[in-house]
Amino acid sequence: MNIEKFEKDMAAFSFGRHQDVLTYLNQLEFFGWTIEDAKEWIDGKRKELTSRPVQAAVFKCPDCQSPMQLLKVNISPATQTNDSSKSVWLCTNKKCMNAIYNNKSVEEILKKKGK
């Protein structure tokens, strides 16, 4: 293996990203999935995300005045909050990342916004 060429060709990716990819590939293999399965899942998710109506920023962060994004929570293991929250306003400013949790769902908030 030509390590210098590999490092040059893959310079856009950090060492941590390389580790993440290897972990991901190992998980795929362990559970019997293929890269094609992952691509199919990603394509499906991409279509799902792009088919959703685009919501305008309707709420500014009280800390930094950046737009906040409304997201669902407590819908998967990755979004657990250990409380009864159904949505969160998340600041889009990566230096701020203020989060305001809500007991109303995204749909309830958007429906109220439309009235």
DSSP file (Angstrom, degrees, kcal/mol; ACC not computed):
  #  RESIDUE AA STRUCTURE BP1 BP2  ACC     N-H-->O    O-->H-N    N-H-->O    O-->H-N    TCO  KAPPA ALPHA  PHI   PSI    X-CA   Y-CA   Z-CA
    1    1 A M              0   0    0      0, 0.0     2,-1.1     0, 0.0     3,-0.1   0.000 360.0 360.0 360.0 134.5    0.0    0.0    0.0
    2    2 A N     >  -     0   0    0      1,-0.2     4,-2.5     2,-0.1     5,-0.2  -0.769 360.0-175.5 -90.7  96.0    1.3    3.5   -0.9
    3    3 A I  H  > S+     0   0    0     -2,-1.1     4,-2.9     1,-0.2     5,-0.2   0.878  79.7  53.8 -63.9 -40.4    0.5    5.3    2.3
    4    4 A E  H  > S+     0   0    0      2,-0.2     4,-2.1     1,-0.2    -1,-0.2   0.922 111.8  45.0 -61.8 -43.4    1.6    8.7    1.0
    5    5 A K  H  > S+     0   0    0      2,-0.2     4,-3.2     1,-0.2     5,-0.2   0.918 113.1  51.1 -65.7 -43.1   -0.8    8.4   -2.0
    6    6 A F  H  X S+     0   0    0     -4,-2.5     4,-2.3     1,-0.2    -2,-0.2   0.947 111.6  46.9 -58.0 -49.4   -3.6    7.2    0.2
    7    7 A E  H  < S+     0   0    0     -4,-2.9    -1,-0.2     1,-0.2    -2,-0.2   0.873 114.8  47.4 -62.0 -37.6   -3.2   10.1    2.6
    8    8 A K  H >< S+     0   0    0     -4,-2.1     3,-1.1    -5,-0.2    -2,-0.2   0.943 114.5  45.3 -68.1 -47.5   -3.0   12.5   -0.4
    9    9 A D  H 3< S+     0   0    0     -4,-3.2     3,-0.3     1,-0.2    -2,-0.2   0.821 121.7  38.2 -65.3 -31.1   -6.1   11.1   -2.1
   10   10 A M  T >< S+     0   0    0     -4,-2.3     3,-2.1    -5,-0.2    -1,-0.2   0.108  77.2 120.3-108.0  20.1   -8.1   10.9    1.1
   11   11 A A  T <   +     0   0    0     -3,-1.1    -1,-0.2     1,-0.3    -2,-0.1   0.697  63.3  70.7 -61.5 -19.8   -6.9   14.2    2.7
   12   12 A A  T 3  S+     0   0    0     -3,-0.3     2,-0.4    -4,-0.2    -1,-0.3   0.665  91.9  71.5 -70.6 -14.1  -10.4   15.6    2.8
   13   13 A F  S <  S-     0   0    0     -3,-2.1    -3,-0.0     4,-0.0     2,-0.0  -0.882  78.8-133.9-111.4 132.8  -11.2   13.1    5.6
   14   14 A S     >  -     0   0    0     -2,-0.4     4,-2.0     1,-0.1     5,-0.2  -0.265  29.7-107.1 -73.1 165.3   -9.9   13.3    9.1
   15   15 A F  H  > S+     0   0    0      1,-0.2     4,-2.2     2,-0.2     5,-0.2   0.901 122.7  54.5 -58.8 -41.4   -8.5   10.4   11.0
   16   16 A G  H  > S+     0   0    0      1,-0.2     4,-2.4     2,-0.2    -1,-0.2   0.877 105.2  52.4 -61.4 -38.4  -11.7   10.3   13.1
   17   17 A R  H  > S+     0   0    0      2,-0.2     4,-2.4     1,-0.2    -1,-0.2   0.903 107.7  52.2 -64.7 -40.7  -13.8   10.1    9.9
   18   18 A H  H  X S+     0   0    0     -4,-2.0     4,-2.2     1,-0.2    -2,-0.2   0.913 110.1  48.8 -60.4 -41.9  -11.8    7.2    8.7
   19   19 A Q  H  X S+     0   0    0     -4,-2.2     4,-2.5     1,-0.2    -2,-0.2   0.908 109.5  52.1 -63.9 -41.3  -12.4    5.4   12.0
   20   20 A D  H  X S+     0   0    0     -4,-2.4     4,-2.7     1,-0.2    -2,-0.2   0.911 108.9  50.6 -60.8 -42.3  -16.1    6.2   11.8
   21   21 A V  H  X S+     0   0    0     -4,-2.4     4,-3.0     2,-0.2     5,-0.2   0.924 110.4  48.7 -63.2 -44.2  -16.2    4.6    8.3
   22   22 A L  H  X S+     0   0    0     -4,-2.2     4,-2.5     2,-0.2    -1,-0.2   0.910 111.7  49.3 -63.1 -40.9  -14.5    1.5    9.5
   23   23 A T  H  X S+     0   0    0     -4,-2.5     4,-2.2     2,-0.2    -2,-0.2   0.931 112.5  48.5 -61.6 -45.2  -16.8    1.2   12.5
   24   24 A Y  H  X S+     0   0    0     -4,-2.7     4,-2.6     2,-0.2    -2,-0.2   0.934 112.1  47.9 -60.1 -48.5  -19.8    1.6   10.1
   25   25 A L  H  X S+     0   0    0     -4,-3.0     4,-2.4     1,-0.2    -1,-0.2   0.883 110.8  51.7 -62.9 -38.4  -18.5   -1.0    7.7
   26   26 A N  H  X S+     0   0    0     -4,-2.5     4,-2.7    -5,-0.2    -1,-0.2   0.893 109.9  49.6 -63.9 -39.7  -17.9   -3.4   10.5
   27   27 A Q  H  X S+     0   0    0     -4,-2.2     4,-2.2     2,-0.2     6,-0.3   0.921 109.9  51.0 -65.1 -44.1  -21.4   -2.9   11.8
   28   28 A L  H  X>S+     0   0    0     -4,-2.6     5,-2.9     1,-0.2     4,-0.5   0.952 114.1  43.9 -55.3 -50.5  -22.8   -3.5    8.3
   29   29 A E  H ><5S+     0   0    0     -4,-2.4     3,-1.0     3,-0.2    -2,-0.2   0.909 110.9  54.1 -63.3 -43.6  -20.8   -6.7    8.0
   30   30 A F  H 3<5S+     0   0    0     -4,-2.7    -1,-0.2     1,-0.3    -2,-0.2   0.884 114.3  40.7 -59.3 -41.3  -21.7   -7.9   11.5
   31   31 A F  H 3<5S-     0   0    0     -4,-2.2    -1,-0.3    -5,-0.1    -2,-0.2   0.405 118.5-108.5 -92.5   3.1  -25.4   -7.6   10.9
   32   32 A G  T <<5S+     0   0    0     -3,-1.0    -3,-0.2    -4,-0.5     2,-0.2   0.707  71.8 135.9  83.7  20.1  -25.3   -9.0    7.4
   33   33 A W      < -     0   0    0     -5,-2.9    -1,-0.3    -6,-0.3     2,-0.2  -0.588  41.4-140.8 -96.6 163.1  -26.0   -5.8    5.5
   34   34 A T     >  -     0   0    0     -2,-0.2     4,-1.8     1,-0.1     5,-0.1  -0.719  27.3-109.3-116.8 168.6  -24.1   -4.6    2.4
   35   35 A I  H  > S+     0   0    0     -2,-0.2     4,-2.6     1,-0.2     5,-0.2   0.864 121.9  57.4 -63.4 -35.4  -22.9   -1.2    1.2
   36   36 A E  H  > S+     0   0    0      2,-0.2     4,-2.5     1,-0.2    -1,-0.2   0.891 103.9  52.1 -62.6 -38.8  -25.7   -1.4   -1.5
   37   37 A D  H  > S+     0   0    0      2,-0.2     4,-2.4     1,-0.2    -1,-0.2   0.917 110.1  48.7 -61.0 -43.1  -28.3   -1.8    1.4
   38   38 A A  H  X S+     0   0    0     -4,-1.8     4,-2.7     2,-0.2    -2,-0.2   0.908 110.8  50.1 -64.0 -42.3  -26.8    1.3    3.0
   39   39 A K  H  X S+     0   0    0     -4,-2.6     4,-2.8     2,-0.2    -2,-0.2   0.915 110.7  49.8 -61.7 -42.8  -27.0    3.3   -0.3
   40   40 A E  H  X S+     0   0    0     -4,-2.5     4,-2.2     2,-0.2    -2,-0.2   0.914 111.9  48.0 -62.4 -43.0  -30.6    2.2   -0.8
   41   41 A W  H  X S+     0   0    0     -4,-2.4     4,-2.6     2,-0.2    -2,-0.2   0.920 112.5  49.0 -63.4 -43.9  -31.5    3.3    2.8
   42   42 A I  H  X S+     0   0    0     -4,-2.7     4,-2.9     1,-0.2    -2,-0.2   0.921 110.3  50.6 -63.0 -44.4  -29.7    6.7    2.3
   43   43 A D  H  X S+     0   0    0     -4,-2.8     4,-2.3     1,-0.2    -1,-0.2   0.913 111.5  48.8 -59.9 -42.3  -31.5    7.2   -1.0
   44   44 A G  H  X S+     0   0    0     -4,-2.2     4,-2.3     2,-0.2    -2,-0.2   0.922 113.1  46.2 -63.0 -45.1  -34.8    6.5    0.7
   45   45 A K  H  X S+     0   0    0     -4,-2.6     4,-2.9     2,-0.2     5,-0.2   0.900 110.9  53.2 -64.2 -40.7  -34.1    8.9    3.6
   46   46 A R  H  X S+     0   0    0     -4,-2.9     4,-2.4     1,-0.2    -2,-0.2   0.920 110.6  46.7 -61.0 -44.2  -32.9   11.6    1.2
   47   47 A K  H  X S+     0   0    0     -4,-2.3     4,-1.5     2,-0.2    -1,-0.2   0.907 112.6  50.7 -63.4 -41.6  -36.2   11.3   -0.8
   48   48 A E  H  X S+     0   0    0     -4,-2.3     4,-0.6     1,-0.2    -2,-0.2   0.922 112.9  45.5 -61.7 -44.5  -38.2   11.4    2.4
   49   49 A L  H >< S+     0   0    0     -4,-2.9     3,-0.5     1,-0.2    -2,-0.2   0.877 114.0  47.4 -68.8 -37.7  -36.3   14.5    3.7
   50   50 A T  H 3< S+     0   0    0     -4,-2.4    -1,-0.2     1,-0.2    -2,-0.2   0.701 106.6  58.6 -78.9 -17.3  -36.6   16.3    0.4
   51   51 A S  H 3< S+     0   0    0     -4,-1.5    -1,-0.2    -5,-0.2    -2,-0.2   0.631  84.7  98.8 -84.8 -12.4  -40.3   15.6    0.0
   52   52 A R  S << S-     0   0    0     -4,-0.6     2,-0.1    -3,-0.5     3,-0.0  -0.465  89.3-100.1 -71.0 144.1  -41.1   17.3    3.3
   53   53 A P        -     0   0    0      0, 0.0     2,-0.4     0, 0.0    -1,-0.1  -0.417  39.1-113.5 -64.3 139.1  -42.4   20.8    3.0
   54   54 A V        -     0   0    0     -4,-0.1     2,-0.5    -2,-0.1    -4,-0.0  -0.592  30.4-149.2 -74.6 127.4  -39.7   23.4    3.6
   55   55 A Q        -     0   0    0     -2,-0.4     2,-0.1    15,-0.1    15,-0.1  -0.840  10.7-128.6-101.7 135.4  -40.5   25.3    6.8
   56   56 A A        -     0   0    0     -2,-0.5     2,-0.6     1,-0.1     3,-0.0  -0.427  35.0 -93.6 -75.5 152.5  -39.4   28.8    7.1
   57   57 A A        +     0   0    0      1,-0.2    -1,-0.1    -2,-0.1    12,-0.1  -0.562  51.8 167.2 -66.0 116.7  -37.4   30.0   10.1
   58   58 A V        +     0   0    0     -2,-0.6     2,-0.4    10,-0.4    -1,-0.2   0.418  57.3  52.5-113.3  -2.0  -40.2   31.2   12.4
   59   59 A F        -     0   0    0      9,-0.4     9,-2.3    -3,-0.0     2,-0.3  -0.993  66.7-150.5-141.7 129.4  -38.2   31.5   15.6
   60   60 A K  B     -A   67   0A   0     -2,-0.4     6,-0.1     7,-0.2    31,-0.1  -0.774  34.3-100.7 -99.4 145.1  -35.0   33.3   16.3
   61   61 A C     >  -     0   0    0      5,-3.3     4,-2.1    -2,-0.3    -1,-0.1  -0.425  22.4-145.1 -62.9 127.7  -32.6   32.1   19.0
   62   62 A P  T  4 S+     0   0    0      0, 0.0    -1,-0.2     0, 0.0    -2,-0.0   0.728  97.6  48.3 -68.1 -18.7  -33.0   34.3   22.2
   63   63 A D  T  4 S+     0   0    0      3,-0.1    -2,-0.0     1,-0.0    -3,-0.0   0.885 134.1   3.8 -87.6 -41.6  -29.3   34.0   22.8
   64   64 A C  T  4 S-     0   0    0      2,-0.2    -1,-0.0    29,-0.0    -3,-0.0   0.451  88.1-121.7-127.7  -3.1  -27.7   34.8   19.4
   65   65 A Q     <  +     0   0    0     -4,-2.1     3,-0.1     1,-0.2    -6,-0.0   0.566  64.0 139.2  70.3  11.2  -30.7   35.8   17.1
   66   66 A S        -     0   0    0      1,-0.1    -5,-3.3    -6,-0.1    -1,-0.2  -0.457  64.6 -87.7 -76.6 158.1  -29.8   33.0   14.6
   67   67 A P  B     -A   60   0A   0      0, 0.0    25,-2.2     0, 0.0     2,-0.4  -0.355  42.1-139.7 -63.6 147.6  -32.7   31.1   13.1
   68   68 A M  E     -B   91   0B   0     -9,-2.3    -9,-0.4    23,-0.2     2,-0.4  -0.873   6.7-138.0-110.6 146.5  -33.8   28.0   15.0
   69   69 A Q  E     -B   90   0B   0     21,-3.2    21,-3.0    -2,-0.4     2,-0.6  -0.856  12.3-135.1-104.7 135.9  -34.8   24.7   13.5
   70   70 A L  E     +B   89   0B   0     -2,-0.4     2,-0.3    19,-0.2    19,-0.2  -0.813  32.8 174.2 -93.7 121.5  -37.8   22.8   14.7
   71   71 A L  E     -B   88   0B   0     17,-2.6    17,-2.3    -2,-0.6     2,-0.2  -0.910  31.7-112.5-129.1 152.7  -37.1   19.0   15.1
   72   72 A K  E     -B   87   0B   0     -2,-0.3     2,-0.3    15,-0.2    15,-0.3  -0.567  34.1-169.5 -78.3 146.3  -38.9   16.0   16.5
   73   73 A V        +     0   0    0     13,-1.5     7,-0.2    -2,-0.2     6,-0.0  -0.901  59.7  32.9-132.0 165.8  -37.5   14.3   19.6
   74   74 A N  S    S+     0   0    0      5,-2.6     6,-0.1    -2,-0.3    -1,-0.1   0.827  84.2 109.7  59.0  35.9  -38.2   11.1   21.5
   75   75 A I  S    S+     0   0    0      1,-0.3    -1,-0.1    -3,-0.1     5,-0.1   0.496  82.3  12.3-113.7  -9.7  -39.0    9.3   18.2
   76   76 A S  S >  S-     0   0    0      1,-0.0     3,-1.6     0, 0.0    -1,-0.3  -0.959  87.2 -94.0-155.7 166.9  -35.9    7.1   18.1
   77   77 A P  G >  S+     0   0    0      0, 0.0     3,-0.8     0, 0.0    -1,-0.0   0.825 123.1  56.4 -56.8 -30.3  -33.0    6.0   20.4
   78   78 A A  G 3  S+     0   0    0      1,-0.2     0, 0.0    -5,-0.0     0, 0.0   0.652 108.0  46.9 -76.9 -14.6  -30.9    8.8   19.0
   79   79 A T  G <  S+     0   0    0     -3,-1.6    -5,-2.6    -6,-0.0    -1,-0.2   0.180  77.8 136.5-113.9  17.9  -33.4   11.5   19.9
   80   80 A Q    <   +     0   0    0     -3,-0.8     0, 0.0    -4,-0.2     0, 0.0  -0.414  24.8 176.4 -70.1 138.5  -34.3   10.5   23.5
   81   81 A T        -     0   0    0      2,-0.3    -1,-0.1     4,-0.2     3,-0.1   0.417  41.8-123.8-118.5  -4.0  -34.5   13.4   26.0
   82   82 A N  S    S+     0   0    0      1,-0.3     2,-0.2     3,-0.1    -2,-0.1   0.785  85.5  74.3  60.7  29.4  -35.6   11.4   29.1
   83   83 A D  S    S-     0   0    0      2,-0.1    -2,-0.3     0, 0.0    -1,-0.3  -0.819 100.8 -87.0-148.2-169.4  -38.7   13.6   29.5
   84   84 A S  S    S+     0   0    0     -2,-0.2    -2,-0.0    -3,-0.1    18,-0.0   0.239  72.0 139.1 -93.3  14.6  -42.0   14.1   27.8
   85   85 A S        -     0   0    0      1,-0.1    18,-0.3   -13,-0.0    -4,-0.2  -0.255  31.1-174.8 -59.7 144.9  -40.8   16.5   25.1
   86   86 A K        +     0   0    0     16,-2.9   -13,-1.5     1,-0.3    20,-0.4   0.546  66.8   9.9-114.2 -16.7  -42.1   16.0   21.6
   87   87 A S  E     -BC  72 102B   0     15,-1.5    15,-3.0   -15,-0.3     2,-0.3  -0.965  59.7-148.8-155.2 168.7  -40.0   18.6   19.8
   88   88 A V  E     -BC  71 101B   0    -17,-2.3   -17,-2.6    -2,-0.3     2,-0.6  -0.996  15.0-138.4-145.3 138.0  -37.1   21.0   20.1
   89   89 A W  E     -BC  70 100B   0     11,-2.9    11,-2.5    -2,-0.3     2,-0.5  -0.889  31.6-167.2 -89.1 120.1  -36.2   24.4   18.7
   90   90 A L  E     -BC  69  99B   0    -21,-3.0   -21,-3.2    -2,-0.6     9,-0.2  -0.951  20.4-122.0-117.2 125.9  -32.4   24.0   17.9
   91   91 A C  E     -B   68   0B   0      7,-3.0   -23,-0.2    -2,-0.5   -31,-0.1  -0.394  11.4-147.1 -64.0 136.5  -30.3   27.0   17.1
   92   92 A T  S    S+     0   0    0    -25,-2.2     2,-0.8    -2,-0.1    -1,-0.1   0.564  72.9 100.1 -82.5  -9.0  -28.6   26.7   13.7
   93   93 A N    >>  -     0   0    0    -26,-0.3     4,-2.4     1,-0.2     3,-1.5  -0.703  65.5-153.5 -79.8 112.2  -25.5   28.6   15.0
   94   94 A K  T 34 S+     0   0    0     -2,-0.8    -1,-0.2     1,-0.3    -3,-0.0   0.711  93.8  55.3 -63.4 -20.1  -23.0   25.8   15.7
   95   95 A K  T 34 S+     0   0    0      1,-0.0    -1,-0.3    -3,-0.0    -2,-0.1   0.711 119.9  30.8 -81.6 -20.2  -21.2   28.0   18.3
   96   96 A C  T <4  +     0   0    0     -3,-1.5    -2,-0.2     2,-0.1    -4,-0.1   0.880  68.9 174.3-100.0 -62.3  -24.5   28.6   20.2
   97   97 A M     <  -     0   0    0     -4,-2.4    -3,-0.1     1,-0.2    -5,-0.1   0.776  18.0-180.0  54.7  32.4  -26.6   25.4   19.7
   98   98 A N        -     0   0    0     -5,-0.2    -7,-3.0    -8,-0.1     2,-0.4  -0.357   9.8-157.7 -58.9 140.8  -29.3   26.6   22.1
   99   99 A A  E     -C   90   0B   0     -9,-0.2     2,-0.5   -31,-0.1    -9,-0.2  -0.992  14.2-171.6-129.3 131.2  -32.1   24.1   22.5
  100  100 A I  E     -C   89   0B   0    -11,-2.5   -11,-2.9    -2,-0.4     2,-0.2  -0.964  17.5-149.7-122.7 112.1  -35.6   24.8   23.7
  101  101 A Y  E     -C   88   0B   0     -2,-0.5     2,-0.3   -13,-0.2   -13,-0.2  -0.552  11.3-160.7 -86.7 146.3  -37.7   21.7   24.3
  102  102 A N  E     -C   87   0B   0    -15,-3.0   -16,-2.9    -2,-0.2   -15,-1.5  -0.913  26.4-145.8-126.9 150.2  -41.5   21.6   23.8
  103  103 A N  S    S+     0   0    0     -2,-0.3     2,-0.3   -18,-0.3    -1,-0.1   0.477  84.0  82.8 -88.0  -4.8  -44.3   19.4   24.9
  104  104 A K  S    S-     0   0    0    -17,-0.1   -18,-0.3     1,-0.1    -2,-0.2  -0.754  84.3-116.4 -98.3 148.4  -46.1   20.0   21.6
  105  105 A S     >  -     0   0    0     -2,-0.3     4,-2.3     1,-0.1     5,-0.2  -0.284  27.1-107.5 -75.5 166.0  -45.2   18.0   18.5
  106  106 A V  H  > S+     0   0    0    -20,-0.4     4,-2.8     1,-0.2     5,-0.2   0.920 122.4  52.1 -57.3 -45.0  -43.8   19.6   15.4
  107  107 A E  H  > S+     0   0    0      1,-0.2     4,-2.5     2,-0.2    -1,-0.2   0.905 108.6  49.7 -61.2 -42.4  -47.1   19.1   13.6
  108  108 A E  H  > S+     0   0    0      2,-0.2     4,-2.2     1,-0.2    -1,-0.2   0.912 113.2  46.8 -63.1 -42.0  -49.0   20.8   16.5
  109  109 A I  H  X S+     0   0    0     -4,-2.3     4,-2.2     2,-0.2    -2,-0.2   0.925 114.3  46.1 -66.6 -44.5  -46.6   23.8   16.4
  110  110 A L  H  X S+     0   0    0     -4,-2.8     4,-1.7     2,-0.2    -2,-0.2   0.864 111.8  52.0 -67.9 -35.4  -46.7   24.2   12.6
  111  111 A K  H  X S+     0   0    0     -4,-2.5     4,-0.7    -5,-0.2    -1,-0.2   0.920 110.9  47.3 -65.0 -43.3  -50.5   23.9   12.6
  112  112 A K  H >< S+     0   0    0     -4,-2.2     3,-0.9     1,-0.2    -2,-0.2   0.893 109.4  54.9 -63.7 -39.6  -50.8   26.6   15.3
  113  113 A K  H 3< S+     0   0    0     -4,-2.2    -1,-0.2     1,-0.2    -2,-0.2   0.856 104.1  55.6 -60.9 -36.5  -48.4   28.7   13.2
  114  114 A G  H 3<        0   0    0     -4,-1.7    -1,-0.2     1,-0.2    -2,-0.2   0.653 360.0 360.0 -73.4 -15.9  -50.7   28.4   10.2
  115  115 A K    <<        0   0    0     -3,-0.9    -1,-0.2    -4,-0.7    -2,-0.2   0.476 360.0 360.0 -77.7 360.0  -53.7   29.8   12.0
